[in-house]
Amino acid sequence: MSDRQQLPDAQADATEAAPSTMDGATPPPAPRRRRARRIALIVLLVVVLLGGGGLVAGGLYVHSIDSGIERVDAFDDVPEASRPQVVAKGAMNIMILGSDSRDPENASGSRSDTIMLAHLPKDRSSAQLISIPRDTWTHVPRSKEGRGGRDAKINAAYAWGGVPLMVQTVEEFTGVRIDHVAMVDFAGFKEIVDALGGIDVDVEQGFTSTHSLNPDGRREFVEGRQTMDGATALDYARERYAFANGDFARIKHQQQVIKAILDKAASGGVLASPGKLNSFVQATANAVAVDKSLSLLDLAMELRHLRSGNLGFFTCPTKGTGRVGSESVVFADPARAKGLFGAVRRDAVPEILAGGK
């Protein structure tokens, strides 16, 4: 991690997302590509459930997905000299960028609301997903267009230089070399959850959503275990204003929904039913964007024994929120964050599970 950086966890001001507030930046993705940026994370993790006893049929499904996926130029403009060295050969680190194109605050599509680093150990026996809050205050390198080159919220990198600058920024921030990139539109949760017939989520605190797919724009969530359809799960995963800890609560809810989807896909009879399996795969097949070299088929083969019980969800350690000028930001705990990402670099899974201590 760069000494210039502070590691944070909050939410970006809506004004920062607009091109006019990002040094004249224009949103990198063309409109025709937005529909393809859905649920890459779900495919990357759930597609491995097609392994095991159904590996042959699963392989056919994955091959059909893999051959039709939209590819992004994630590394073409990333200077090799600036990149971290590989420390643990055989381990894999995937940067996952998420947005919600249906979120009223994110209509421009010029920022990344969700940033995750997925670590796959060399033995592929587990996976650790670390969320980096979008308001993390850090140094953003200068893009080839001359934007950036200063401290800002971490998600500004996407508006200033697209995926390549996001790769540079996250690598500088964490000190971890990124092997692959996946694009996610969390609005895609709706289609995925409906294809599964709903998911079960434990709601820790009752709340009323502030913007919703309901006609009146609100939805009530009651404390306790609930079965959610796609629209309900999307509202649950996108809400932040109903909570004092804002984006931290949203990160946790997104992680809950991801785990619930994986649990349902593994235990809900999806693999045993060709019809359900087809509906589930079709809900993702046209909605994925990954870097040019990532092969879902190879990844599915490597991770065919992985289940949700082998997944760990974490958030970059922080010292809380604050302000830099007029901006609301989150400041991470540099020492603890350095320990956590250092463990990722070394593929030291027990240390990652202990929070990098």
C-alpha positions in Angstrom: 0.0 0.0 0.0 1.2 3.4 -0.8 2.3 5.7 2.1 0.3 8.4 0.4 -3.0 6.5 1.0 -5.6 6.5 3.6 -8.0 3.6 3.5 -11.7 4.5 3.8 -15.3 3.1 3.6 -18.2 5.4 2.8 -20.4 6.7 0.0 -19.7 9.1 -2.8 -21.7 12.3 -3.2 -24.1 12.2 -6.2 -22.5 15.3 -7.6 -19.2 13.5 -7.9 -20.7 10.9 -10.2 -21.6 13.4 -12.8 -19.1 14.0 -15.6 -19.0 17.7 -15.0 -17.5 17.2 -11.5 -15.0 14.6 -12.7 -12.5 16.9 -14.5 -14.8 16.7 -17.6 -14.7 12.9 -17.6 -17.3 11.1 -19.6 -18.7 7.7 -18.5 -16.4 5.0 -20.0 -19.1 2.5 -20.8 -21.2 3.1 -23.9 -25.0 2.8 -23.3 -25.2 -0.4 -25.3 -22.8 -2.1 -22.9 -24.6 -1.3 -19.7 -27.0 -4.3 -19.9 -23.9 -6.6 -20.1 -22.6 -5.5 -16.8 -24.7 -7.7 -14.6 -24.0 -10.3 -12.0 -20.5 -11.2 -13.1 -19.8 -12.0 -9.5 -22.7 -14.4 -9.3 -21.5 -16.2 -12.5 -17.9 -16.4 -11.3 -19.0 -18.0 -8.0 -22.2 -19.8 -8.8 -21.0 -21.3 -12.1 -18.6 -23.5 -10.1 -21.7 -25.2 -8.7 -22.1 -26.7 -12.1 -19.2 -29.0 -11.3 -19.0 -32.2 -9.4 -21.5 -34.8 -10.6 -22.9 -32.5 -13.3 -19.5 -31.4 -14.6 -20.0 -32.5 -18.2 -23.4 -30.8 -18.6 -22.2 -27.9 -16.5 -19.2 -27.5 -18.7 -21.4 -27.2 -21.8 -23.4 -24.4 -20.0 -20.2 -22.6 -18.9 -18.7 -22.9 -22.4 -21.8 -21.3 -23.9 -21.5 -18.5 -21.4 -17.8 -18.1 -21.8 -17.9 -17.8 -25.6 -20.5 -15.1 -25.6 -19.3 -12.9 -22.8 -18.5 -9.3 -23.4 -14.8 -8.5 -22.9 -13.3 -5.3 -21.5 -9.8 -3.9 -22.0 -8.9 -4.0 -18.3 -5.1 -4.0 -18.5 -4.1 -2.5 -21.9 -3.3 1.0 -20.4 -1.9 -0.1 -17.1 1.9 0.6 -17.0 3.7 -2.6 -16.0 6.3 -0.7 -14.1 3.7 0.6 -11.7 2.2 -2.8 -10.9 2.8 -4.8 -7.8 4.9 -8.0 -8.2 3.4 -11.4 -7.9 4.2 -12.8 -4.5 2.2 -16.0 -4.2 2.3 -17.8 -7.5 -0.8 -19.8 -8.2 -3.2 -17.6 -6.2 -5.7 -15.5 -8.1 -7.1 -12.0 -7.3 -10.1 -10.7 -9.1 -11.3 -7.1 -8.9 -15.1 -6.9 -9.0 -16.7 -3.5 -9.9 -20.4 -3.1 -9.3 -23.0 -0.5 -10.0 -26.7 -0.3 -9.9 -28.0 1.2 -13.2 -31.5 1.4 -11.7 -30.4 3.4 -8.7 -31.8 7.0 -9.1 -28.5 8.3 -7.8 -26.4 6.4 -10.4 -28.2 7.3 -13.6 -25.1 8.5 -15.3 -23.3 5.1 -14.9 -20.0 7.0 -14.5 -18.9 5.6 -11.1 -18.5 2.2 -9.5 -20.7 1.9 -6.4 -19.2 -1.4 -5.3 -15.5 -2.4 -5.3 -14.5 -5.9 -4.2 -11.3 -7.8 -4.2 -11.9 -11.6 -4.5 -8.9 -13.7 -3.4 -8.7 -17.3 -4.6 -5.9 -19.2 -2.8 -3.5 -21.4 -4.6 -5.3 -24.6 -3.5 -8.7 -23.1 -4.5 -10.3 -24.6 -1.4 -11.9 -21.3 -0.4 -12.5 -17.7 -1.5 -12.3 -14.4 0.4 -14.2 -11.3 -0.8 -13.0 -8.0 0.6 -15.2 -4.9 0.1 -13.5 -1.6 -0.4 -16.0 1.2 0.4 -16.5 3.5 -2.6 -15.8 6.7 -0.6 -12.3 5.5 0.3 -10.1 8.5 0.2 -6.9 7.6 -1.6 -4.4 8.6 -4.3 -5.7 8.1 -7.8 -2.9 7.8 -10.4 -3.0 10.0 -13.5 -4.8 8.4 -16.5 -3.3 8.5 -20.0 -5.8 11.3 -20.7 -4.3 13.4 -17.9 -7.1 13.0 -15.4 -6.5 12.1 -11.8 -3.0 12.3 -10.3 -4.4 13.5 -7.0 -6.2 12.3 -3.9 -9.9 11.5 -4.3 -12.6 9.0 -3.5 -11.5 5.7 -4.9 -14.5 5.4 -7.2 -13.4 8.6 -9.0 -10.8 6.4 -10.8 -13.5 4.8 -12.9 -14.9 8.1 -14.1 -11.5 9.5 -14.9 -10.0 6.5 -16.6 -12.4 3.6 -16.8 -11.4 0.0 -15.8 -7.6 0.4 -16.4 -7.3 3.4 -14.0 -9.4 1.5 -11.5 -7.0 -1.4 -11.7 -4.1 1.0 -11.1 -5.8 2.7 -8.2 -6.8 -0.5 -6.4 -3.4 -2.0 -7.0 -1.7 1.0 -5.5 -4.2 1.1 -2.7 -3.9 -2.5 -1.7 -0.4 -3.5 -3.0 -2.1 -6.6 -4.5 -1.6 -7.5 -8.1 -5.0 -7.9 -9.9 -5.1 -10.9 -12.2 -8.7 -10.5 -13.6 -11.6 -8.0 -13.6 -15.3 -8.7 -13.6 -18.1 -6.1 -14.0 -21.3 -6.3 -12.0 -24.7 -4.6 -12.2 -26.4 -5.3 -8.9 -29.7 -4.6 -10.5 -29.2 -8.0 -12.0 -29.9 -9.5 -8.6 -33.6 -9.2 -9.5 -33.4 -11.6 -12.4 -31.1 -14.0 -10.7 -33.2 -14.2 -7.5 -36.4 -14.7 -9.5 -34.8 -17.4 -11.5 -34.0 -19.2 -8.3 -37.6 -18.8 -6.9 -36.5 -16.4 -4.2 -33.9 -16.4 -1.4 -33.9 -16.5 2.4 -32.2 -13.6 4.2 -31.9 -12.8 7.9 -32.8 -9.1 8.4 -31.0 -7.9 11.5 -32.8 -4.6 11.8 -36.2 -3.6 10.5 -36.3 -0.6 8.2 -38.2 1.2 5.5 -36.4 1.5 2.1 -36.0 5.1 0.9 -36.3 4.2 -2.8 -37.8 1.0 -4.1 -39.1 -0.9 -7.1 -42.6 -0.7 -5.4 -44.9 1.9 -7.1 -44.8 4.1 -4.0 -41.1 3.9 -3.8 -41.0 2.4 -0.3 -40.8 -1.1 1.1 -41.0 -2.3 4.7 -38.4 -4.8 6.0 -39.2 -6.6 9.3 -36.6 -8.0 11.6 -36.1 -11.7 11.2 -35.7 -14.3 8.4 -37.5 -13.4 5.2 -38.0 -15.0 1.8 -37.3 -12.3 -0.8 -38.2 -12.2 -4.4 -35.9 -10.4 -6.9 -37.4 -6.9 -6.4 -37.3 -7.2 -2.6 -33.7 -8.5 -2.6 -32.6 -5.6 -4.9 -34.2 -3.0 -2.6 -32.5 -4.7 0.4 -29.1 -4.7 -1.2 -29.2 -1.1 -2.4 -30.5 0.7 0.7 -28.1 2.9 2.7 -30.0 6.0 3.8 -32.1 4.1 6.3 -29.0 3.3 8.4 -26.7 5.4 10.6 -23.7 3.6 9.1 -24.9 4.1 5.5 -22.7 2.4 3.0 -21.3 0.0 5.6 -24.8 -1.5 6.0 -25.3 -1.7 2.3 -22.0 -3.6 1.9 -23.1 -6.1 4.5 -26.5 -6.5 2.8 -24.9 -7.1 -0.6 -22.7 -9.7 1.0 -25.8 -11.3 2.6 -27.6 -11.5 -0.7 -24.6 -12.9 -2.6 -24.4 -15.7 0.0 -28.1 -16.4 0.0 -28.0 -16.7 -3.8 -25.2 -19.2 -3.6 -27.0 -21.2 -0.8 -30.2 -21.3 -2.9 -28.4 -22.3 -6.1 -26.6 -25.2 -4.2 -29.5 -26.5 -2.2 -32.7 -25.4 -3.9 -32.8 -28.2 -6.5 -31.4 -26.0 -9.2 -28.7 -28.4 -10.3 -31.1 -31.3 -10.4 -33.7 -29.6 -12.5 -32.7 -28.9 -16.2 -35.5 -26.3 -16.4 -34.4 -24.4 -13.3 -30.8 -24.7 -14.3 -31.5 -23.3 -17.7 -33.5 -20.4 -16.4 -30.8 -19.6 -13.9 -28.0 -19.7 -16.4 -30.0 -17.7 -19.0 -30.6 -15.0 -16.4 -26.8 -14.5 -16.4 -25.6 -15.5 -19.8 -26.2 -12.2 -21.5 -25.2 -10.0 -18.5 -21.5 -10.5 -17.9 -18.4 -8.4 -18.8 -15.0 -9.6 -17.8 -11.4 -9.0 -18.9 -10.1 -10.5 -22.1 -8.1 -13.4 -20.5 -10.6 -14.7 -17.9 -12.0 -18.1 -18.8 -15.1 -19.1 -16.8 -14.8 -22.7 -18.0 -11.3 -23.0 -16.6 -12.3 -21.2 -13.4 -15.4 -23.5 -13.0 -13.1 -26.6 -13.3 -10.7 -25.2 -10.7 -13.5 -24.3 -8.2 -16.0 -27.1 -8.8 -15.9 -28.1 -5.1 -16.4 -24.6 -3.7 -19.6 -23.9 -1.8 -20.9 -20.8 0.1 -19.5 -22.2 3.4 -16.0 -21.8 2.0 -16.6 -18.1 1.3 -15.5 -15.4 3.6 -16.8 -11.8 3.4 -14.7 -8.9 4.8 -14.6 -5.1 4.6 -11.4 -3.0 4.4 -10.6 -1.9 8.0 -11.5 1.8 8.7 -11.2 4.5 11.3 -14.6 5.9 10.4 -16.0 8.7 8.3 -15.1 12.3 8.0 -14.8 15.2 5.5 -12.2 16.4 3.1 -13.3 19.9 2.0 -16.9 19.5 1.0 -16.7 15.8 0.5 -17.9 13.1 2.9 -15.3 10.3 3.0 -14.2 7.3 5.0 -10.8 6.9 6.5 -9.5 3.4 6.8 -7.1 2.1 9.4 -3.8 2.1 7.5 -2.0 -0.4 9.8 -4.8 -3.0 9.8 -5.5 -2.6 6.1 -1.8 -3.1 5.4 -1.9 -6.3 7.4 -5.0 -7.6 5.6 -3.9 -6.9 2.1 -0.4 -8.1 2.9 -1.9 -11.4 3.9 -3.8 -11.5 0.5 -0.5 -10.8 -1.3 1.2 -13.7 0.5 -1.8 -16.0 0.1 -1.9 -16.3 3.9 -5.5 -17.4 4.3 -5.5 -17.8 8.1 -4.3 -14.3 8.4 -7.0 -13.0 6.1 -9.6 -14.8 8.1 -8.2 -13.1 11.2 -8.5 -9.7 9.6 -4.9 -9.3 8.7 -3.7 -9.3 12.3 
